[in-house]
Amino acid sequence: MFGRFELRKLLGKSTASMAWLAFDPRLAQEVMLTLPRVQPQDASATQAWLHEVRLAARLDHPRLAPALEVGVEAHWPFVSVDRTLGVTLGEWLADHAAAAPLEGVGWICQALEGLAFAHEAGCAHRDLQLHSLLIGEHGNVRVVALGAALNASDVGGDGVAAVRPLASSVASMLPATPGLKEQRDAGARDVLSCGVLLHRLLTGQPVLDEVDVTKVVARMVPRGRDIVRLPWTTPHLIGEGLRAIANRCTATQERQRYLNARTLLRALTGWRDAESQDGGGALALLIDRLSSVGHLPALPGVGARVTRLSRKEGQRTDEMAEQILQDMALSFELLRQVNSAQVQGTQIAGNGPVLTIRRCIALMGLDGVRHAASALRAWPGPLSDAGAAALTGCMERARWAGHVAQALRPAGYDAEVIYLVALLQNLGRLLVQYHFPEEAEQTRQLMLPARSPDAAAGAPDLPGLSEESASFAVLGVNTEEVGAAVARHWGLGDEVLHMIRRLHKGAPVRMPDGDGDRLRATASAANEAVDAASSLPPARLVPALTLVSQRYARILNASLRDVQDALDQGKRALRRGGRVVDAGGREDAISDATLVSAPPGPKTQPKPLPMALNSRSDQAGRGDEPYPRH
């Protein structure tokens, strides 16, 4: 007996708390009692415990289990909740096989919803364990007994609870500066504990062979020596995105971990919605925003410039295209409108997607171009000054890559096509930077190397995450998938979707099977070179560019010097406003005279090129040949 309660079963225990199944004769029903593992030293410590738990019990949220009673029996404080709310996560795991990833992630997401609400109200759980989560009959999860355990600071590095008064717990709830720091630390500890529980659900085994989450956290780097990463052998197949999120939860570098419940919740929700293909997550949110704020904002004065150009007598299509290409938002808008399903239905059967601005102008006419320009959101849209500056930098790097791709392109390929392919390979980055600026900044921070605080002099920096892993860890989806989803939404076909996917850096580069593969490889090489030149220190730049030249040598026949020259030419092209000098020193304005052709090879009968890649003249659509011959 525990006072009037009849204790029936120990549901779980940790170094800081314990949970019992009990019968309450006053209510004539079973309840779940949660108590601290250590009895408070005196009456003041008991009152401090009661004060903190009662503050947390006042919170009303569907993911927080409401308290039936907060009281004291035989100098032991306790909090009771209704047993009918569900079984503990520990009980569920004891009776079932490992949960499917979608199911387990769903439980953690529900727990994070409750924790985020509690953290924003100034409360923390402080000892999230298997017995801290109740799973209802229909999979509804509730967090039990906020603040009922000892303070996280009361647990030593060895995972053993220390006995001391809990008055500091009350101070952490008050709006004082030291208390706010303690509150943030406690919230971050709750999020780390959620990450450990996520590992437990995905692997089907206790992390580090330890049931107590508090002891696992104490053994993890940097407090301990153990590293917690998701193993490759798991009961269910774990995708790349979820693996990146789970490993970020328990990263060895504290700066890479999730410190906020909302941040982890956003990443898991994005992965879960994308995985279940229910039209949700970051991709669905982005598609929805396209109709309200557009894909990208237009540069100042773009509408006036287009109108002025269109009124000039004898204005050539290629000259207008050259000016339009300087505005990324208008270029993408013309591609979107021309490649939409409605426009495609009016074109000649068999025609593929359009990948030149010249062809867009010919199909839409000057009035259509002016209408497209007037429909764009004015710069900088909803962005702050800092967000606009970051988007400007992202656009400049994408344009730089486009000009580098023009300089590196094999002989005979259309300069405008390769420029737009290189730009579209950055579409995901640009969209995330515009629509999710905070998440884009988080992704960049995770990719940065960092100096270990206890590293010896001259020791190398700790590496950051790859862009793919960082994007998965923040948004739950890969940045490249964001760009591909929007391109598909615009109506670009499979051939274009293939070209705008960069070649994976870890995979070998094979000889291309056709024009699409060659354009994809050229744009990938340009983007890799620009990424290196934009992010690496001078001491590491030459080795990185050497690797780029070696990877693509068979396709581009380019040496390290050629790659370096292409980077310089791209910078000059940006300053000139869009013209690029090719490897032979010839200034190459984008013109209709440039035709798409296969690279030099054995003398064979030439074959027609895909409509998507051809370069039309100003007379396109007026009965001329469907594409130029070699």
C-alpha positions in Angstrom: 0.0 0.0 0.0 1.1 3.6 -0.7 -1.3 5.6 1.5 -4.7 4.8 0.1 -3.3 3.5 -3.2 -2.8 -0.2 -3.8 0.4 -0.6 -5.8 -0.1 -3.3 -8.4 2.9 -3.1 -10.8 6.1 -1.2 -11.4 5.7 0.3 -14.9 9.2 1.7 -15.2 12.0 3.5 -13.4 15.0 5.6 -14.1 17.6 7.3 -12.0 15.3 10.3 -11.5 11.7 8.9 -11.5 9.5 5.8 -11.2 6.0 5.0 -12.4 3.6 2.6 -10.7 0.3 1.1 -11.8 -2.0 1.5 -8.7 -5.7 1.3 -7.7 -7.3 4.4 -6.3 -10.3 3.4 -4.0 -11.5 7.0 -3.9 -12.0 7.0 -7.7 -12.6 3.2 -7.9 -10.2 3.0 -10.9 -6.7 2.2 -11.8 -4.3 5.1 -12.1 -0.6 5.7 -12.9 1.5 7.2 -10.2 4.8 9.0 -11.0 7.2 9.7 -8.1 10.8 11.0 -7.8 13.3 8.2 -7.1 14.7 10.2 -4.2 12.6 11.4 -1.3 12.8 15.2 -0.8 15.0 16.1 2.1 12.6 18.4 4.0 9.3 20.1 3.8 10.6 23.1 1.7 12.0 20.7 -0.9 8.6 18.9 -1.0 6.8 22.2 -1.5 9.2 23.1 -4.3 8.5 19.9 -6.1 4.7 20.3 -5.6 4.9 23.9 -6.9 6.7 22.9 -10.1 4.5 19.9 -10.9 1.3 21.9 -10.2 2.5 24.6 -12.6 3.0 22.0 -15.3 -0.3 20.3 -14.5 -2.1 23.6 -15.4 -1.1 23.2 -19.0 -3.9 22.0 -21.3 -2.8 20.3 -24.5 -4.1 17.1 -26.2 -0.5 15.7 -26.1 -0.1 16.2 -22.4 -1.7 13.8 -19.9 -3.9 15.7 -17.5 -3.1 15.1 -13.8 -5.9 13.6 -11.6 -4.1 14.6 -8.4 -0.8 16.1 -7.2 -0.2 15.3 -3.6 2.0 13.8 -0.9 1.9 10.4 0.9 4.3 9.5 3.7 6.6 12.4 2.7 6.7 11.1 -0.9 5.3 13.6 -3.5 3.4 12.0 -6.4 1.3 12.9 -9.5 -1.5 10.5 -10.8 -3.0 10.2 -14.2 -5.9 8.2 -15.6 -4.7 4.7 -16.6 -7.4 4.5 -19.4 -5.3 7.0 -21.4 -3.1 4.1 -22.5 -0.1 1.9 -21.8 3.4 3.1 -21.4 5.8 2.9 -24.4 7.8 0.4 -22.4 4.7 -1.9 -22.0 3.9 -1.6 -25.7 7.5 -2.5 -26.7 7.4 -5.5 -24.4 4.2 -6.9 -26.1 5.0 -6.0 -29.7 7.7 -6.3 -32.3 9.6 -3.2 -33.4 7.3 -0.5 -34.6 7.3 0.4 -38.3 9.3 3.6 -38.9 6.2 5.7 -39.9 4.4 4.5 -36.7 7.3 5.2 -34.4 8.0 8.6 -36.0 4.4 9.5 -35.6 4.6 8.7 -31.8 7.7 10.9 -31.4 6.0 13.7 -33.4 3.0 13.6 -31.0 5.3 13.7 -28.0 7.2 16.6 -29.5 4.0 18.6 -30.0 3.3 18.3 -26.3 6.8 19.1 -25.3 7.0 22.1 -27.6 3.9 23.5 -26.0 5.2 22.9 -22.5 8.6 24.4 -23.3 7.0 27.5 -24.7 5.0 27.8 -21.5 8.2 27.6 -19.4 8.0 23.9 -18.3 10.2 21.0 -19.1 9.9 17.3 -18.4 13.5 16.7 -17.3 13.3 12.8 -17.4 11.7 11.6 -20.6 11.7 7.8 -20.5 9.7 4.8 -21.8 7.3 5.2 -18.9 6.8 8.9 -19.7 4.8 8.3 -22.8 1.3 6.8 -22.9 0.0 5.2 -26.1 -3.7 5.1 -26.4 -5.9 2.5 -28.2 -5.9 4.5 -31.5 -2.2 5.5 -31.3 -2.7 8.7 -29.5 0.4 9.7 -27.5 0.5 11.8 -24.3 3.4 12.9 -22.2 3.1 12.1 -18.5 4.2 13.9 -15.4 6.0 17.1 -16.5 8.5 18.2 -13.9 7.9 15.1 -11.7 11.5 14.0 -11.8 14.7 15.4 -10.2 16.3 18.3 -12.1 18.6 17.2 -14.9 21.4 18.9 -13.0 20.7 16.6 -10.0 22.0 13.6 -12.1 25.7 13.2 -12.2 27.9 12.2 -15.1 27.7 8.6 -14.0 23.9 8.7 -14.3 23.4 8.4 -10.5 20.9 10.8 -8.9 22.1 13.1 -6.2 20.0 14.0 -3.2 19.6 17.8 -2.8 16.8 20.3 -2.3 14.8 21.0 -5.5 14.3 24.7 -4.9 16.3 25.5 -8.0 13.6 23.8 -10.0 11.1 26.5 -9.1 13.7 29.2 -9.9 13.9 27.8 -13.5 10.3 28.6 -14.0 10.7 32.2 -13.0 11.5 35.0 -15.6 15.1 35.5 -14.3 18.1 35.3 -16.6 19.8 32.3 -14.9 16.4 30.5 -14.8 15.8 31.0 -18.5 19.1 29.5 -19.3 18.3 26.5 -17.1 14.9 26.3 -18.8 16.5 26.2 -22.3 19.0 23.6 -21.2 16.2 21.4 -19.8 14.3 21.8 -23.0 17.3 20.8 -25.1 17.7 17.8 -22.8 14.1 16.8 -23.4 14.7 17.0 -27.2 17.9 14.9 -26.9 15.9 12.3 -24.9 13.4 12.2 -27.7 16.2 11.5 -30.1 17.3 8.5 -27.9 13.7 7.2 -27.8 13.6 7.6 -31.6 16.7 5.4 -31.9 15.1 2.9 -29.6 12.0 2.7 -31.8 13.9 2.4 -35.0 16.4 -0.3 -33.9 14.1 -2.3 -31.6 16.8 -2.5 -29.0 17.8 -0.4 -26.0 20.4 2.2 -27.0 23.8 1.3 -25.6 22.0 -1.7 -24.1 20.6 0.7 -21.5 16.9 1.1 -20.8 17.4 4.3 -18.8 17.5 7.2 -21.2 19.2 9.4 -18.5 22.1 7.0 -18.3 22.4 6.8 -22.1 22.6 10.6 -22.3 25.3 10.6 -19.6 27.4 8.1 -21.6 27.2 10.0 -24.8 29.9 12.3 -26.2 30.9 14.9 -25.0 29.9 14.0 -21.4 30.9 10.4 -21.9 32.8 8.4 -24.6 30.0 6.5 -26.4 28.7 7.5 -29.8 25.1 6.8 -30.7 24.4 6.3 -34.4 21.7 4.4 -36.2 23.1 0.9 -37.2 22.8 -0.3 -40.8 21.0 -3.5 -39.6 17.5 -2.5 -38.4 14.2 -4.5 -38.2 12.8 -2.2 -40.9 14.6 -0.5 -43.8 15.5 3.1 -42.8 15.6 5.6 -45.6 18.4 8.1 -46.0 16.3 11.1 -44.8 15.1 9.5 -41.6 18.7 8.2 -40.9 20.0 11.7 -41.2 17.4 13.0 -38.8 18.0 10.3 -36.2 21.8 10.7 -36.4 21.5 14.4 -36.0 19.5 13.9 -32.8 22.5 12.2 -31.2 25.3 13.9 -33.1 28.7 13.9 -31.4 28.9 17.7 -31.9 26.4 19.4 -29.7 26.0 22.3 -32.1 24.6 19.9 -34.7 21.9 18.5 -32.5 18.3 19.6 -32.3 18.0 22.1 -29.5 14.4 23.0 -30.0 11.3 20.6 -30.0 9.7 22.5 -32.9 12.8 22.1 -35.1 12.9 18.3 -34.6 9.2 18.2 -35.0 9.4 20.1 -38.4 12.1 17.7 -39.7 10.2 14.5 -38.7 6.9 15.8 -40.0 8.5 16.7 -43.3 9.9 13.2 -43.6 6.8 11.5 -42.5 4.5 13.4 -44.9 6.8 12.9 -47.8 7.2 9.2 -47.0 3.5 8.5 -46.6 2.8 10.5 -49.9 -0.2 12.2 -48.4 0.6 15.5 -50.1 1.9 17.1 -46.9 5.3 18.2 -45.5 7.7 20.8 -46.8 7.0 20.0 -50.4 3.3 20.5 -50.1 3.8 23.7 -48.1 6.1 25.0 -50.8 3.8 24.1 -53.7 1.0 25.9 -51.8 3.2 29.0 -51.3 4.0 29.2 -55.0 0.5 30.5 -55.7 0.6 33.1 -53.0 4.2 34.5 -53.1 5.5 33.0 -56.4 8.6 30.9 -56.9 11.1 33.8 -56.7 10.7 37.6 -56.5 11.6 39.7 -59.6 14.5 42.1 -59.5 13.5 45.8 -59.2 12.2 47.3 -62.5 12.0 44.1 -64.5 8.5 44.9 -65.8 9.6 48.3 -67.0 12.7 46.9 -68.7 10.7 44.3 -70.6 8.1 46.8 -71.7 10.9 49.2 -72.9 12.7 46.4 -74.8 9.5 45.2 -76.5 8.7 48.6 -77.8 12.0 49.1 -79.6 11.8 48.8 -83.3 13.6 45.8 -84.7 14.3 44.3 -81.3 15.7 40.8 -81.9 14.4 37.8 -79.9 17.9 36.8 -78.9 18.6 40.3 -77.5 15.5 40.3 -75.5 16.3 36.8 -74.2 19.7 38.0 -73.1 18.2 40.7 -71.0 15.5 38.4 -69.6 18.1 35.8 -68.5 19.6 38.3 -66.2 16.4 38.1 -64.1 16.1 34.6 -62.7 12.5 34.9 -61.6 11.2 36.0 -65.0 13.3 33.3 -66.7 11.7 30.6 -64.5 8.2 32.1 -65.0 8.5 31.9 -68.8 9.6 28.3 -68.6 6.8 27.5 -66.2 4.1 29.1 -68.4 5.4 27.6 -71.7 5.8 24.1 -70.2 2.4 24.1 -68.4 0.0 21.3 -69.4 -2.4 23.9 -71.0 0.3 25.3 -73.3 1.7 21.8 -74.1 -1.7 20.7 -75.2 -1.7 23.4 -78.0 1.7 22.5 -79.3 2.5 20.0 -82.1 2.3 16.4 -81.0 5.7 15.0 -80.2 7.2 18.3 -79.1 9.1 18.1 -75.9 9.6 20.8 -73.2 11.1 24.1 -74.0 14.5 25.0 -72.5 15.4 28.3 -74.2 14.0 31.8 -73.4 14.1 32.6 -77.2 11.6 29.8 -77.8 9.5 31.0 -74.9 9.3 34.5 -76.4 8.4 33.1 -79.8 5.6 31.0 -78.3 4.1 33.6 -75.9 4.6 36.7 -77.9 5.6 40.1 -76.5 2.2 40.6 -74.7 2.6 37.2 -73.0 6.1 38.2 -71.8 4.9 41.5 -70.4 2.0 39.8 -68.6 4.4 37.2 -67.1 6.7 40.1 -65.9 3.8 42.0 -64.3 2.6 38.9 -62.4 5.8 38.4 -60.5 6.2 39.4 -56.9 8.2 42.5 -56.4 11.7 42.2 -54.8 12.3 41.1 -52.1 8.8 39.7 -51.4 8.2 38.7 -47.8 11.9 38.5 -47.0 13.7 40.6 -44.4 16.9 42.5 -45.3 19.0 39.6 -44.1 16.9 37.1 -46.1 17.1 39.2 -49.2 20.9 39.4 -48.9 21.1 35.7 -48.5 18.8 35.1 -51.5 20.9 37.5 -53.6 24.1 35.6 -52.8 22.4 32.3 -53.7 21.2 33.7 -57.0 24.7 35.1 -57.8 26.2 31.7 -57.2 23.6 30.0 -59.4 24.3 32.5 -62.2 28.0 32.1 -61.8 27.6 28.3 -62.2 25.5 29.0 -65.3 28.3 31.0 -66.9 30.9 28.5 -65.9 28.8 25.8 -67.5 28.7 27.9 -70.7 32.5 28.2 -70.7 33.0 24.4 -70.1 30.4 23.2 -72.5 31.5 20.9 -75.3 31.7 22.4 -78.8 28.4 22.9 -80.5 26.0 22.9 -77.6 23.6 25.8 -77.1 24.9 28.3 -74.5 21.4 29.2 -73.3 20.3 25.7 -72.7 23.4 24.8 -70.6 23.0 28.0 -68.7 19.4 27.2 -67.8 20.2 23.6 -66.9 22.9 24.8 -64.5 20.4 27.3 -63.0 17.7 24.6 -62.6 20.2 22.4 -60.8 20.1 25.1 -58.1 16.3 25.4 -58.1 15.9 23.6 -54.8 18.4 25.8 -53.0 16.8 29.0 -54.4 13.3 28.0 -53.4 14.3 26.9 -49.9 16.2 30.1 -49.4 13.2 32.2 -50.5 10.4 30.3 -48.8 12.2 28.8 -45.8 15.0 31.3 -45.0 15.4 30.2 -41.4 15.7 26.5 -42.4 18.2 27.5 -45.1 20.3 29.2 -42.5 20.1 26.2 -40.2 21.2 24.0 -43.1 24.2 26.2 -43.8 25.2 26.2 -40.1 25.2 22.4 -40.0 27.4 22.2 -43.0 30.1 24.5 -41.5 33.2 22.9 -39.8 33.8 23.7 -36.2 36.8 23.8 -33.8 36.5 21.3 -31.0 36.7 23.1 -27.7 39.3 20.7 -26.3 41.2 20.1 -29.5 45.0 20.4 -29.4 46.7 23.2 -31.4 46.9 22.4 -35.1 44.2 19.7 -34.9 41.8 19.6 -37.8 38.3 21.1 -37.5 35.3 18.9 -36.8 33.6 18.3 -40.2 30.1 19.6 -40.9 27.3 17.6 -42.4 26.9 17.2 -46.1 24.3 19.4 -47.8 22.1 16.4 -48.4 22.2 15.2 -44.7 21.8 18.8 -43.4 18.7 19.3 -45.6 17.2 16.0 -44.5 17.9 16.9 -40.9 16.2 20.3 -41.1 13.4 19.9 -43.6 13.0 16.1 -43.7 13.5 16.2 -47.5 16.5 16.7 -49.7 17.0 20.1 -51.3 17.3 18.5 -54.7 14.0 16.8 -54.3 12.4 20.2 -53.6 13.6 21.5 -56.9 12.6 18.4 -58.7 9.1 18.5 -57.2 8.6 22.1 -58.3 10.0 21.4 -61.8 7.6 18.5 -62.1 4.8 20.8 -60.9 5.7 23.3 -63.7 5.3 20.6 -66.3 8.9 19.9 -67.1 9.2 16.3 -68.4 11.3 13.4 -67.3 14.1 14.3 -69.7 14.5 17.7 -68.1 14.1 16.3 -64.6 16.9 14.0 -65.3 19.2 16.8 -66.5 18.6 19.1 -63.5 19.6 16.4 -61.0 23.3 16.8 -60.1 25.6 13.9 -60.4 26.3 12.5 -56.9 29.7 13.5 -55.7 30.4 10.1 -54.4 29.5 8.2 -57.6 31.9 7.7 -60.5 31.2 9.7 -63.7 30.6 7.5 -66.6 30.5 8.4 -70.3 27.2 9.9 -71.3 24.6 8.0 -73.3 23.2 11.1 -75.0 22.9 14.8 -75.1 20.9 15.0 -71.9 23.5 13.1 -70.0 26.3 15.4 -71.4 24.4 18.5 -70.5 23.7 17.2 -67.0 27.4 16.3 -66.4 28.6 19.7 -67.7 26.2 21.6 -65.4 27.1 19.3 -62.5 30.8 20.1 -63.0 30.2 23.8 -63.1 28.1 23.7 -59.9 30.7 21.6 -58.1 33.4 24.1 -59.1 31.4 27.1 -58.0 30.5 25.4 -54.7 34.2 24.8 -54.0 35.2 28.3 -55.0 32.4 29.8 -52.8 32.9 27.8 -49.6 36.5 26.5 -49.3 39.5 28.4 -48.0 42.3 29.0 -50.5 44.5 26.2 -49.2 41.8 23.6 -50.0 40.5 25.2 -53.3 43.1 23.9 -55.7 42.8 20.2 -54.5 39.0 20.5 -54.8 39.1 21.9 -58.3 41.7 19.3 -59.3 39.2 16.6 -58.2 36.4 18.2 -60.3 38.7 18.3 -63.4 39.6 14.7 -62.9 36.1 13.5 -62.4 34.8 15.1 -65.6 38.0 14.9 -67.7 36.6 12.2 -70.0 33.4 14.1 -70.8 34.6 17.7 -70.9 38.2 17.2 -71.8 39.0 19.9 -69.3 42.1 20.3 -67.2 42.5 22.1 -63.9 43.6 25.2 -65.7 40.4 25.0 -67.9 38.2 24.8 -64.8 40.1 27.8 -63.2 39.7 29.8 -66.4 36.0 28.9 -66.6 35.5 30.3 -63.0 37.3 33.5 -63.9 35.3 33.8 -67.1 32.1 33.3 -65.2 32.9 36.1 -62.8 33.6 38.4 -65.8 30.4 37.4 -67.4 28.5 38.4 -64.3 30.1 41.8 -64.4 29.3 42.2 -68.2 25.7 41.2 -67.6 25.5 37.8 -69.2 28.0 37.3 -72.0 30.6 34.6 -71.6 34.0 34.0 -73.3 34.5 30.4 -74.3 37.7 28.4 -73.9 39.0 29.7 -77.2 38.8 33.4 -76.2 35.7 34.1 -78.3 33.1 36.3 -76.7 29.9 34.4 -77.1 26.7 36.3 -76.8 23.7 34.0 -76.6 22.4 33.9 -80.1 20.2 31.9 -82.4 23.2 30.9 -84.5 24.4 28.6 -81.8 23.1 25.1 -82.6 22.9 22.0 -80.5 24.9 19.1 -81.8 26.6 16.0 -80.6 30.3 16.3 -79.7 32.9 15.4 -82.3 33.1 11.6 -82.8 33.3 8.9 -85.5 31.8 9.9 -88.8 28.3 8.4 -88.7 24.9 9.4 -90.0 23.7 12.3 -87.8 20.5 11.8 -85.9 17.8 14.3 -84.9 18.1 15.9 -81.5 15.4 16.1 -78.9 13.0 19.0 -79.3 13.6 20.0 -75.7 17.2 20.8 -76.5 17.0 22.5 -79.9 17.7 26.1 -80.6 14.9 27.7 -82.5 15.3 30.8 -84.6 13.2 33.9 -84.4 10.9 32.3 -87.0 10.1 29.3 -84.7 6.6 28.2 -85.1 6.3 29.6 -88.6 6.9 26.5 -90.6 10.7 26.2 -90.3 12.4 22.9 -89.7 11.5 21.3 -86.3 15.2 21.3 -85.3 18.6 22.1 -86.9 20.7 19.4 -88.3 24.3 18.7 -87.4 
